[in-house]
């Protein structure tokens, strides 16, 4: 008789539900967690409205404690489900989960319940695991890679733009002068930056015909300058189209590495199996 493979332990099942978005249990867990996160952020925003806070203070207080307890249980389960808890505790999401849980406890002990509540918005990044849009995650990784490869060119380009702003700002200070609002060179450089980026606040504007002519030239240059960084990054993206970037669909229960292909059986970081039998 063929030997039947032993069923995965409860920790393996817990890991599959919490860290995997491919299974029905994992999808349900992530959707439920996302709903709780969204509700908590809405409550924090409503609580900042003075009239609502006075009228529904205790409702907000009780709801916040319920959500905090849910986050606490989730944080503990994530630590229990992984074999090396420190890999999760000191990871990006681990730190975010901790910061999104402790504000209520800090407020209960020290007061000041608004401390660190804004960090909860970062938890909405988990929506990418629920929707399983790995193709778009791969494209975002390519974009980050292109930005990193384009960094020297972009830095040189920004330095050239800064030189142009300093020169043109100084010229405008000489042409317009303090009587037209260009009181000093730093203020004139500020005007040049605002004009070059086509923002145009209108708090300072040239009066003389020569000043207006120079401003028109700066505006035209600004349209060209906006297109240059886009061209640099686009060139790098085109160059890196053949690069293969792993899809983030599975998390290793041993080291918590999450950059694996859909059908991977072993972790490329620690070499251990991704699914216990």
C-alpha positions as CSV (number, residue, x, y, z in Angstrom):
1,X,0.0,0.0,0.0
2,X,1.2,3.5,-0.8
3,X,2.0,5.6,2.1
4,X,-0.2,8.6,2.5
5,X,1.6,11.9,3.0
6,X,1.1,13.5,6.4
7,X,-1.3,16.4,6.6
8,X,0.3,19.8,7.2
9,X,0.3,21.0,10.8
10,X,-1.8,23.8,12.1
11,X,1.0,26.3,11.8
12,X,1.4,25.4,8.1
13,X,-2.4,25.9,7.6
14,X,-2.2,29.2,9.6
15,X,0.7,30.4,7.4
16,X,-1.3,29.5,4.3
17,X,-4.3,31.6,5.4
18,X,-2.3,34.6,6.6
19,X,0.5,34.9,4.2
20,X,-0.9,33.4,1.0
21,X,-3.5,35.2,-1.2
22,X,-4.0,32.3,-3.7
23,X,-6.2,30.1,-1.4
24,X,-9.9,30.8,-0.6
25,X,-9.0,31.1,3.1
26,X,-6.1,33.5,2.3
27,X,-8.3,35.7,0.1
28,X,-11.1,35.8,2.7
29,X,-8.6,36.8,5.4
30,X,-7.0,39.5,3.3
31,X,-10.4,40.9,2.3
32,X,-11.7,40.9,5.8
33,X,-8.5,42.6,7.0
34,X,-8.7,45.2,4.3
35,X,-12.3,46.0,5.3
36,X,-11.2,46.5,9.0
37,X,-8.2,48.6,7.9
38,X,-10.5,50.8,5.8
39,X,-13.0,51.2,8.6
40,X,-10.3,52.2,11.0
41,X,-8.9,54.9,8.7
42,X,-12.4,56.3,8.1
43,X,-13.0,56.4,11.9
44,X,-9.7,58.2,12.4
45,X,-10.7,60.8,9.8
46,X,-14.2,61.2,11.3
47,X,-12.7,61.5,14.8
48,X,-10.7,64.5,13.7
49,X,-13.9,66.4,13.0
50,X,-14.6,68.3,16.3
51,X,-18.4,68.2,16.2
52,X,-18.5,64.5,15.4
53,X,-15.9,63.7,18.0
54,X,-17.9,65.5,20.7
55,X,-21.2,63.8,19.7
56,X,-19.9,60.2,19.1
57,X,-16.8,60.1,21.3
58,X,-17.6,56.9,23.1
59,X,-18.6,55.2,19.8
60,X,-15.3,56.1,18.3
61,X,-13.5,55.0,21.4
62,X,-15.1,51.6,21.6
63,X,-14.7,51.0,17.9
64,X,-11.0,51.9,18.1
65,X,-10.4,49.4,20.8
66,X,-12.2,46.6,18.9
67,X,-10.1,47.3,15.8
68,X,-6.9,47.5,17.9
69,X,-7.7,44.1,19.5
70,X,-8.2,42.7,16.0
71,X,-4.9,44.1,14.8
72,X,-3.2,42.8,17.9
73,X,-4.5,39.3,17.3
74,X,-3.5,39.5,13.7
75,X,0.1,40.6,14.6
76,X,0.5,37.7,17.1
77,X,-0.8,35.2,14.6
78,X,1.6,36.4,12.0
79,X,4.5,35.9,14.4
80,X,3.2,32.4,15.4
81,X,2.7,31.3,11.8
82,X,6.3,31.8,10.7
83,X,9.2,29.7,11.9
84,X,11.6,32.6,12.2
85,X,9.5,35.4,13.8
86,X,12.3,38.0,13.6
87,X,12.1,37.9,9.8
88,X,8.6,39.2,10.0
89,X,9.0,41.5,13.1
90,X,11.8,43.5,11.5
91,X,10.4,43.4,7.9
92,X,8.7,46.5,6.4
93,X,5.2,45.1,6.9
94,X,6.0,43.9,10.4
95,X,7.1,47.3,11.5
96,X,4.0,48.9,9.8
97,X,1.7,46.4,11.6
98,X,3.3,47.2,14.9
99,X,3.1,50.9,14.4
100,X,-0.6,50.6,13.5
101,X,-1.3,48.6,16.6
102,X,0.5,50.4,19.4
103,X,-1.1,53.9,19.2
104,X,-4.2,53.0,21.2
105,X,-2.1,51.3,23.9
106,X,0.2,54.4,24.0
107,X,-2.9,56.6,24.3
108,X,-4.3,54.5,27.1
109,X,-1.0,54.8,29.1
110,X,0.3,58.2,28.2
111,X,-2.6,60.0,26.4
112,X,-2.7,61.7,23.0
113,X,-4.6,59.2,21.0
114,X,-3.8,60.7,17.6
115,X,-0.2,59.6,17.8
116,X,1.0,57.4,14.8
117,X,-2.6,56.8,13.6
118,X,-1.7,58.0,10.1
119,X,0.7,55.0,9.7
120,X,-2.4,52.7,9.2
121,X,-2.8,54.0,5.7
122,X,0.4,52.0,4.8
123,X,-1.5,48.8,5.5
124,X,-3.7,49.4,2.5
125,X,-0.6,48.2,0.5
126,X,-1.9,44.7,1.2
127,X,-4.6,45.3,-1.4
128,X,-2.0,44.2,-4.0
129,X,-1.9,40.7,-2.5
130,X,-5.7,40.4,-2.6
131,X,-6.1,41.5,-6.2
132,X,-3.1,39.4,-7.2
133,X,-2.1,41.9,-9.8
134,X,1.4,40.5,-10.1
135,X,1.9,41.8,-13.6
136,X,1.4,45.3,-12.4
137,X,3.7,44.7,-9.5
138,X,6.3,43.5,-12.0
139,X,5.9,46.7,-14.0
140,X,6.3,48.8,-10.9
141,X,9.5,47.0,-10.2
142,X,10.7,47.7,-13.7
143,X,9.8,51.4,-13.2
144,X,11.8,51.5,-9.9
145,X,14.7,49.8,-11.6
146,X,14.6,52.3,-14.5
147,X,14.5,55.2,-12.0
148,X,17.5,53.8,-10.2
149,X,19.4,53.4,-13.4
150,X,18.4,56.9,-14.5
151,X,19.5,58.5,-11.3
152,X,22.9,59.9,-12.5
153,X,21.4,61.4,-15.6
154,X,18.4,62.9,-13.7
155,X,20.8,64.4,-11.1
156,X,22.9,66.1,-13.8
157,X,19.7,67.3,-15.5
158,X,18.3,68.8,-12.2
159,X,21.7,70.4,-11.6
160,X,21.5,72.1,-15.0
161,X,18.0,73.2,-14.3
162,X,19.1,74.7,-11.0
163,X,21.9,76.6,-12.8
164,X,19.4,78.0,-15.3
165,X,17.1,79.1,-12.4
166,X,20.0,80.9,-10.6
167,X,21.1,82.7,-13.8
168,X,17.6,83.7,-14.9
169,X,16.6,84.7,-11.4
170,X,19.6,87.0,-11.1
171,X,18.8,88.5,-14.5
172,X,15.2,89.1,-13.5
173,X,16.3,90.8,-10.3
174,X,18.5,93.1,-12.4
175,X,15.8,93.8,-15.0
176,X,12.7,94.2,-12.8
177,X,14.2,95.3,-9.5
178,X,12.6,95.7,-6.0
179,X,10.1,98.2,-7.3
180,X,8.3,95.4,-9.3
181,X,8.4,92.8,-6.5
182,X,11.8,91.2,-7.3
183,X,13.3,92.4,-4.0
184,X,16.3,90.0,-3.9
185,X,18.0,87.2,-5.8
186,X,16.6,84.3,-3.8
187,X,13.0,85.6,-4.3
188,X,13.7,86.0,-8.0
189,X,15.1,82.5,-8.2
190,X,11.9,81.3,-6.5
191,X,9.8,83.1,-9.2
192,X,12.0,81.5,-11.9
193,X,11.4,78.0,-10.5
194,X,7.7,78.6,-10.2
195,X,7.6,79.9,-13.8
196,X,9.9,77.2,-15.2
197,X,7.7,74.4,-13.8
198,X,4.6,76.1,-15.3
199,X,3.0,76.4,-11.9
200,X,2.6,80.2,-11.9
201,X,1.3,81.2,-8.5
202,X,1.0,84.8,-9.6
203,X,2.3,86.3,-6.4
204,X,5.2,87.9,-8.3
205,X,5.1,88.8,-12.0
206,X,7.2,90.9,-14.4
207,X,6.0,94.4,-15.3
208,X,8.6,95.6,-17.9
209,X,8.5,94.5,-21.5
210,X,12.0,93.0,-21.3
211,X,11.0,91.1,-18.1
212,X,7.9,89.7,-19.8
213,X,9.9,88.6,-22.8
214,X,12.4,86.8,-20.5
215,X,9.4,85.2,-18.6
216,X,8.0,84.0,-21.9
217,X,11.3,82.4,-22.8
218,X,11.4,80.7,-19.4
219,X,7.9,79.3,-19.9
220,X,8.8,77.8,-23.3
221,X,12.0,76.3,-21.8
222,X,9.8,74.9,-19.0
223,X,7.7,72.8,-21.4
224,X,10.8,71.2,-22.8
225,X,12.4,70.6,-19.4
226,X,9.3,68.7,-18.2
227,X,9.7,66.2,-21.1
228,X,13.4,65.4,-20.5
229,X,13.1,63.3,-17.3
230,X,10.2,61.3,-18.9
231,X,12.4,60.5,-21.9
232,X,15.3,59.4,-19.7
233,X,13.1,57.1,-17.7
234,X,11.3,55.8,-20.7
235,X,14.6,54.9,-22.4
236,X,15.7,52.9,-19.3
237,X,12.3,51.1,-19.2
238,X,12.7,50.1,-22.8
239,X,16.2,48.9,-22.2
240,X,15.2,46.7,-19.3
241,X,12.1,45.1,-20.9
242,X,13.9,41.8,-21.2
243,X,14.7,41.6,-17.5
244,X,12.8,38.9,-15.6
245,X,11.5,40.0,-12.2
246,X,10.0,37.5,-9.9
247,X,6.3,37.7,-9.1
248,X,5.3,38.2,-5.4
249,X,2.8,35.5,-5.0
250,X,4.1,33.1,-2.3
251,X,5.8,33.7,1.0
252,X,8.3,31.3,2.5
253,X,7.3,30.0,5.9
254,X,10.9,29.8,7.0
255,X,12.5,33.1,6.0
256,X,9.4,35.1,4.9
257,X,10.9,35.8,1.5
258,X,8.0,36.6,-0.8
259,X,9.5,37.0,-4.3
260,X,8.7,33.7,-5.9
261,X,7.1,32.5,-9.1
262,X,3.6,31.0,-9.0
263,X,4.7,27.4,-9.4
264,X,7.9,27.6,-7.3
265,X,8.3,24.6,-4.9
266,X,11.4,25.8,-3.1
267,X,12.5,29.2,-1.7
268,X,15.2,30.9,-3.8
269,X,16.5,32.6,-0.6
270,X,16.9,29.7,1.9
271,X,16.3,26.7,-0.3
272,X,13.6,25.2,1.9
273,X,10.2,24.0,0.5
274,X,7.5,26.6,0.2
275,X,4.7,24.1,1.1
276,X,5.0,21.6,3.9
277,X,3.6,18.1,3.2
